[in-house]
Amino acid sequence: MSLLDTRVPAVLLRIDRNPFHHGTLGAVRSLGRAGVEVHVVADSTGSPVPKSRYVRRMHPPPLPGASADDVLAVLRRVAGDLASPAVLVPMDDASAIAVTRMRNALSPSYLLPAMPGALAERVADKGELAAVCAAADVPHPVTLVPDSPAEAADAVRRLGVPVVAKWSRPWLLPADSGLRSTLLVRSAQQARELYLRTARAGSPLLLQAYLPPGTDRDWFFHGYVDGSGTVRAGGPGRKQLAWPRGAGLTAVGRWTPNAEVREQAERLVRELGYRGVFDLDFRRCGTTGRYHLLDFNPRPGAQFRLFADSAGVDVVRALHLDLTGRPVPEGTPLTGRAFVVENYAPLTALRPAPDGRELAWHAPDDPGPGRAMWSLWGRHVSGRLRERLYGAVPARTSPVSHLIPRAASSSLTDNEKASK
């Protein structure tokens, strides 16, 4: 008998056009292995995900530039093909924000956590996160929000180089803008020039004090908050290798006990009244030893399968169990377990893993995505090399930049990754 209610299907929604989002595949496998019918609403072009045996059907995502009503129409069309209401799992920030804002309109067709509609957007906004941390007494890097090119240059002089530059709402960045969600700024002139691109970016520029990476400094915490406000499943993990190095997604991570990270994570979501899946990134300051919250992602992190415990529960399964009225078993943490993204850390994937390991793409029971990944990845890398050598920019689809209405400008007060 399955742990999950197999009568209730799941719909995974991803708006961004990242074809190598291994977190989506992780969710497909987690639910599919438990016997749940899994539908994926995402761009399948050049992606290994459709090769999974656990995908019941791929559905076309909203078109670039889609409005919230367009996204709602897509999800209602998918729901019309299902025999019963489905658990809806947003897999990127734009999806999570859209879904929580449209919760009432979606509720007849989908099961969703009871979370305030504006909360996902508030925590995902890199500027608003500083105020959230201040209110909860959670350390956060000093962040300045310039109002002019001159203020941007002055912020660099005040903070000292290098400075971390972030766009407050990275999900609004047009794919063809050439702008990165996060980068290191090494001069006042560079900050001044970056500020001049604010209108193109679609959200305010933030300049943040740089916390250098180092051994045992990069941590994350994944969890699911149930209807009672209790954090279930997940746990703390240590980032052992990032891609790009020192400032990117987790290429190699390990489930590692950390009472301080856990306490900060649980206190923060409790004070916010947060419900649902979340993924937090921390960096420990080498001077003070304090853990600073860098990012709050209101959805599953790409490496969430690291935290599959002895009962077989991870945060996505906990979501399905809770929303279908089933108890979430209390499994034993499998500390020491590793998670490896093979295309970013191929040598690590070949080394022995005495405490257990999960690969992002390869799985004995689902070999299709792993085989497809290397072929598709080779084309992707060769295309990027041609772009660098010859300056040819391939046509790319833009993200759904109009999905979320832009809020009126607010006073933002407040290091690291390009994507997750």
N, C-alpha and C positions, 0 to 999 in steps of 0.2 A: 504494500500500500504506500502511495506517495505521501511524503511529508506535506506537500502543498495540495490545495484544492484544484485538481486538474480540470474541473468543470469551468473554471474562470480563466480565460485567455489573458495574455499580456500583450501590450502594444508599446514598443520602444520608439521614441521620437527623438530624432537628431536633425537639427536645422543646419548646423555648419556642414561644410562640404569636405571635411577631412576624410579621405578614403581609407586611411590607415588608423582609424580610431579603434584600438583594440579593446577599449572598455565596452563598446557596443557588442563585440563578439563575446566578451566575458558574460554580459547579461543574457545574450541569446543562449549560451551554453548552460549557465546556471539554472535558468528557468526551464529550458528544453530538456535537460537531463532529468528534471523532476516530473516530466510528463506534461508540462504546461504548453499549450499552443502559443507560439511566439510569432507575432507580426512586427515587422520593422518598417517604420516610415523614415526613410533616409535616402540620400543619393547613393546609388549602387555603382556608379561609374568608376571603374578602376579599383574597386574595393574587394578584398577577400571575403568579407562577411557573407554575401549571398551564397557562397560555396558551403556554408555550414549545413549539415543535415538537420539541425534543429530550427532552422528558419522555415516557418510554415509559408510565409509569403512576404515579399518585399513590396512596399507601396511607394509611389512617387511622393517626394516631399513637397512642401509649399515652394512655389516658384520664387526666384530672387526678387526681392522688393515686395514680397507679400505682406498684406496687412494682417492684423490680428483676426479679422473676420475671415480672411482667406485660410489662415491656419485652422481656425475653427471648422471651416467647411471641409478641409481635408480630413480632419480627425472624425468628423461626423460621417463622412463617406466611408472611412475605414470601419467605424463602428457598425455601419449598416450591413457589413459583410459578416459580422460576428453573431453568434447565437446568443450571447449573453453579455452584460456589461463586463468590461475588461479593466485590469489594472494597468494604468498608464505610467510609463517610466521615462521621464525626460532624461536625455543623456548629455546635454550641453546646457550652458547657462541660459542662452536665448530661449531654449525650449522650456526650461524650468520656470523662467520668468513669465513666459506667455501662458503656460499651463496654470500657474497659481493665480494669475490675473483673470483667467477665464474659468475658474473652478466651478462657479455656479452654472455656467452655460454647458460645461462638460459633464457635470455630475449625473445626469440621467444615463449617460452612456459609459462613463468611466468611474472607477474607484480611485479616489485621491486622498492624501492626508489632509486633515483639517488645519491648514496653515493660513494665517492672514495673507491676503492677496498681494500686499506690497512688501512683505518681508523678504522673499527671495530676491527681489530687485535691490532691496536695501543692502543686504549682505554681499551680493555679487558686485555692487558698485565699489570700486577700489577707494573712492573718496569717502563715501558714507561709512565704510568699514572702520575708519579711524575713530569716528564718533561712537560707533558700536563698541569698539574695544575700550575706549575711555570710560564709557558708562559701566562696563562690566569689569573694569580694572584688569584688563588683559593687555600685556605689553604689545606695542605696535611701533614700528620705526617712525621716527619724526618725519612728517610729510608736509610739504608746503604746496600751496595752490596759487601759482602766479596769475596775475590779471593782465599782464602785458609782457612783451619781449624783454623789457628792462628788468621786470621783477623776476622773470625766469633766469636771467643771467645773475641777478643778485642772489637768488636762492642757491645757485651752484656755489657761489663764493661763501655763503653762510654755512652750507652743509659740508663743503669740501668734496673734492673729486676722489673717486668717481661718485656720481649720483645716479640713483635708479629713476628712470622716467617711465611713467605708466599713464595710460589713458584710462580715465575713470570707468568708462563703460566699454570694455574691449569688444563686446559682441556687436557694437555699432560700426566697427572699423570696416570700410569697404575692402573687399578682397583684392581689388586692383589698385589700392592706394600706395602700396609699397611700405606701409607703416606697420611696425610690430607692436604688439600689445605691451611689451616690456623691453627696455634696452638700457645699457649703461651709457651715461652721458659723461664725457671726460673734459668738457670745457664750457665756459659761459657762452661762447658763440654757438656751440652746438645746441645748447638749451634754448637760446634765442631763436634759432632757425626752426627748432622743433615746435616751439610755441606758435609760430606763424602758420602751422598746419592744423591748428585746432579745429577750424571749421570743417576741414576735410575728414578729420578723425571722428567728429560727431559727439565728442564729450570732452570735459576739461582735462588738461595736462596736469599730472601730479609729479612732483619731484621729491624723492624720498631718500633719507639717509641710507647709505649702503652698509649692510651687514655682511662682511666677507664670509664666503663658504669655508668649510674646513671639515676635518674628520669629526664625525659624531655631531654635526651641527644642523643638518637638514632632516626634519621630521614631518610626519603627516598623521592625521587621525581620521578614520572613517567610522561612521556610525549610522544607526537608524533610530529616530525618536518616535516611539509609538504614541498611541492616542492618549496615554496617561502622562506623557512627558518623560518616560524612562528611556535611556539610551540602551539600545539592544544591538547585538552583533558588533562587528568591526573591532577596532582597537588602534593602538599606536604602532607606527612603523617608522623605520629609519631608512632614509634614502641613501643608498650606497653608491649609486652612479646615476647621474643625470645626463640627459641629452637635449640641447647642447650642454656640455660639461659645466657644472657649477650654476646653471641658470636655466634649467629646462625640465621636461617631464621626467618621471621616474623610470629609468631604464633597468635598474636593479634595486629592489627594495626588500626589506626583511622585517618580519613581525617581531617587534622588540618591546618588552615591557618598559613603560615610562610613566610613573605615577603622576609627575607634574604635568605632563602633556595631557594625560587623561583628565586630571582635575580641571584644568583650564578649559578643555573642550566641553566637558559635561556642564560646567558652571555657565559657560557662555550660552549654550543652546537652551539651558533651563531658564536663564534670565530673559532670553528673547522670546520664549514661548514657541520655539521652533518645532515643527513636526515634519517628519519625512527623512529622506536620506541626505547626508551631508559629507563633505570632504574638506578638511582643513589642512593648511600648510603652515609649518612653523620653521623658524630659524633661530638657533641658540646664539646669543651674543657671546663672542669670545672673551669680551672684557667683563661683563656682569654675570654671565652664566644664565641669564633669563631667556625664556622662550618667547619670541615675538611672533604674533600671528601675521602672516603675510597675505593669505588668501582664504576666503570662505566661499566654497563652491556648493550651491544648493542642489546638488545632484550627485550620483555616484562618481567617484574618482575612477580614472582609467584602470588603476591597479587594484580595484576593490576586491577582486578574487583572491588576493593575498590573504584576506581575513576570513576564509572558509574554515570554520571551527570543527571540533570533533563530531558535532551533530550535523555537519554538512550545511550549516547556516551561514550565509553572508548577508550583506546589507540589502541586496535586491530580493533575496528570498525572504528576509525578515519583513520587507515592505509587502510582499504578496501575502504572506501568512497573516500579518496584522490586518490588512485591509479586507481579507476574506473571513475574518473572525476566528482564525485558528491561533492557538498558542505558539509562541516563539520559543523553541527549546533552548535551554541554557547549556550550550556546549562548552568544552574545555578549550581555552586558547591554544593554538598550535604554535607557540612561540619558537622562533628560529626558522620558521618556514619562509621561503624566498619567492619572489616574483621577478621574472626576467622577460624583457621585451627583446626577442631574438635579433631583430633587424638593427637594434641599437647596441646590443651587447652579445654578439655571437659567441665569443670565447667563453663568457660566463655561462651561457646556456649549455656548453659542453662539459663544464666541470662537475665533479661530484657534488651532490646536495644531501648530506646526511640527515638534515632536519626536514626534508621535503621541499618541493619546489613546484610552482606552476608557471608554465610558459604562456606568453600572451597569445601566440598563434598556433603552435603545434599541440595536438592532443590525439592520443591513440584512438579514441572513440569518434573523433571528428577530424579526419586528416585533410579534408578539402581546403579549408582556409590556410593551413600551413603551407601546403604545396603552392597554392595560388599566390600567397604573399611574396615568395621569393621572385617569382616571375614578374609580378606587378611592381614590386619594389625596385627591381633592376631597371625597369622602364622609367620609373619615377626619378631615380638617381641619375640615369643617363640624360633625361630631359632637363634636370636641373643643371647638370654640367654643361650641356649645350647652351642653356640660357646664360650661364656665366661667361662662357667662352665667346659667344657670338652676340650676346645682348638681346637675343630674341625672347620675348615674353609671351608664353603660350596663353591662349584665351582661357580665362578662368571665370567661373560663376561667382557672383557676389553673394555675401551672406544676406540674411533677411534683415536689413538695416532698419526697415520701417515696422518691424514686428512689434517693438515696444514704443509707445508714445514717449517722446522726450519730455522729461520733467522740466519745470521751470528751474532756472539756475538757483542753486542753494549754496550756502556757505559750507565748503568742504574743508575739513581739517584732517588732517591726519597728521622679496625684492626680486621679483626674480623671474618667473618663468615666462617663456614665450607662448607655450600652449600646454594643455593638459588633457 
